[in-house]
Amino acid sequence: MNPWLEVPLAEYEGHMSMPAIGQASMIADQLAALVVRFRPASVAVIGCAGGNGFDQPALDSVERLVGVDINPRYIDQTAARYAGQLRGLELYVGDIQREQQIFQPVDLIYAALVFEYIDIARSMRNLARHCMQGGVLAALVQLPHESKSAVTPSPYSSMQRLAPAMKLVAPDELAAQAAAARFALEDSSVIASPGGKLFGLQVFRSQGDGENGREEIEAKNARQEEGAG
């Protein structure tokens, strides 16, 4: 049983929004900053939970917004909140570790606090097929802290079920696995959360062989030709 299936969304959101933790706002703010920086037409958020960040004004420019989560109840709640309000919204229950096409490729993939719980090599290979050639993969991972536990104690006890499954990822390891999947490291930075933990944001650029996104590119070209005719 995946531990993420055992954490109620209300407890996850309550935990992440606590002032002593402050990670919900950090994740949303980084998503907005990435959209402003890269101006993607399509964005996929891996581990979208209840749609954290989907209400950021910066996302108004996005034509297609994809949310993926392994927990179907999270996806149901995201649909209840945002269906009919966000243009181009697509929601999928899926595990990015599995060798399957969950959604058509996008310009920007954002995976925040996801790689700590998954097989990195398999996931990177699968993310590569979901990213347009020349597109961006942005990964936010938690860095070790000498005095803080990986999962901060809080009144939301179900969050502690995640602790045994959580494995912090060294940025060098993530970059190496990304390179093996043909993602080139573009830049990296360290971010401090309001709770005092440190997080690494790494931005990768897809160096795919041209197959990534071919169907979407052809569809765009067809629409343009129809418009011109």
N, C-alpha and C positions, 0 to 999 in steps of 0.2 A: 504494500500500500504506500503510495507516494504521500509523504507527510503534508504536502500542500493541499491534499484533498480533505484533510482533517482540521484545517484552520478556517473558522467562519470568517467571512469577509468583514463583518463588523469588528471582529477582534483584530484582524490584520490592520484595518484602516485606523482603528482607535490607537493601536500600538504605534504605528508609523507616524501618527499625527501628534503624539505627545510632545510637549515642549522640550522635554529632556532627551528626545530622540530626533524629532524634526526631519525625518528622512522623506516623508511624503512630499513636502514642499520642495525639498532638494531635487528629488526625482522629476517632479513636474517642471521645475525651473530649468533644469538641464535639457529636458525635451524641448521646451520653448526656445531656448538659446540655440539649440542645434537646428531647429526649423528656420529661425531667423538667419543663421549663418549660411546654411546651404540652400535655402529656398527650394526644397524638394516638392515635386507635384504629388508624390505618393510616399507615405510613411507607414511602417509597421512597428508596433510596440509589442515586444515579446515579454510575456509575463505582465499583461496589462492590468491584472486584478480587476478592480471595479471601474477602470477607465481613468486612473490617476493621470492628470495632465491634459485630458481630453477637452477640458473647459478653458485651456489657455488661449487668449486671443490670437496668439501667433499662429495657431493651427487653422485659423480661418482661411489662410491662403492655400491650405492643402486640399487637393482635389480628391484624394483617395486616402482614407485613414483605416488601417488594418489593426485590429486588436487580437492577440492570441494569448490564450491561457490554458493551462492543463486542467483547471478546475471549472467544470461546466456551470456551477452556481455563480462563479465570478462573472462568467460571460453573460449569463442570464441577467445579472444585475446591471452590467454595463449596457446591455440592450435596453433594459427598462429605463435607464437614465438618459441615454443618448440617441436611441433609434428615432429617426425622424427629425432630429435636431442638427446632426452633423452630416454634411453631404459626403457621399462616397464612403460611408461607414461600412466596413466588413468585419464581422466577428467570427472567430473560429476557436473551437475547442481542439487543442492539439499539443503534441509533445515535440519540440524542435529537435530532440535527439533522434527521432525516428526517420528512417529513409523514406520520406514521402513528401509530396508537394502539398503544402498546406494552403498556400495562397500564391497568386501570380507575383512575379518580382516587383520590387519597389525601389525607389531612389534612395531611401534612408531607412535603415533598420536600427531601432533603439532597444538595447537589452540592458536594463538596470537591475542589478542585484539578482541576476539569473544564473550566471556562470558558476556561482558558488554551489549550485545544487545539481549540476548536470555534467555529463561527460563532454569535456571541452572539444576534443578532437572530432567526435561524431557530430556535435552540434555545429561546429564551424563549417564542416563540409556541407551540412544541410542548409545552413544559413547562406552559403555561397550560391546555392541554386535559387534562393529567394531574393537575391540582391541583383539589381541591374548592373551590367558591366559599367564600371566607372562610378557606381553608386557607393554609398557610405554605410559602414557598420560602426555604430557607437556603442561601446561597452562601458558600463559603470560598475566597478567592483569594489568591495570593501577591503581596506588594507588592515593589516594587523595593528593592534594597539596594546601597548605594554600593560595597561591597567584596566582596560574595559573588555568585558566578555564579548564573544562574537555576536550572540543574541542578547540584547540588553534586557535585564529583568524588568517586568512591568506587571500591572494587574491583569493583563490579558494572558492567562496561563497557557492557552493553546499554542502560543508562539514558541514556547520552549520545546514543543515537539519537533521543531525544525533544527534544533541545535545538533543532534547526532548526524544529520544529513548534510550539514553545512561544512564546506571546506573552502577556506580562503584561497584565492588564486593570486599568485605572484604575477605582476604585470609582464615580466619577461616570459613567463610560461604562456600567458595568454597571447602575447605577440608572436611567439614561435608557432603556436597552434594556428593562429590566424594566417601566418605566412604560408603554412603548409596547405591551407585552403585557398591560397591566392588572394589574401587580403594584405595589402601593404600598409604598415603603420604610418599614418600621416602626422599625428601629434598626440601628446599626452599631457595631462595636468593632474594635480592633486587638489581635491576639494574637501573642505572641512564642513561637517554637518553641524547644526545648532547644538547637537548633543556631544560634540567634541570628537567624534570618530572621523577618520580620514578615509577618503574614497579616491580611487584612481579612475579617471575618465580617459579612455583610449579611443581614438578615432582612426578607423581603417578605411582604405579605399579598395574597392573590388578591382582585381586585375584579371577578371574572368576572360575566358577564351572567345567570348562573343556569343555563347549559347545563352548565358543568363539574360533574361528579358527579351529574347528574340521575338516571342509571340506578342509581347506587349508593344514592342517597337513597331512590328508589322501592323498591329491593330491601329496604332496611332497614325501611321502613314496612310492606312486605308481611310480613316476618318477625315484626314486632311484632304485626300484626293476627292472624296465625296463632297466636301465643303467647297473645293475649288470648282467642281463640276456644276 
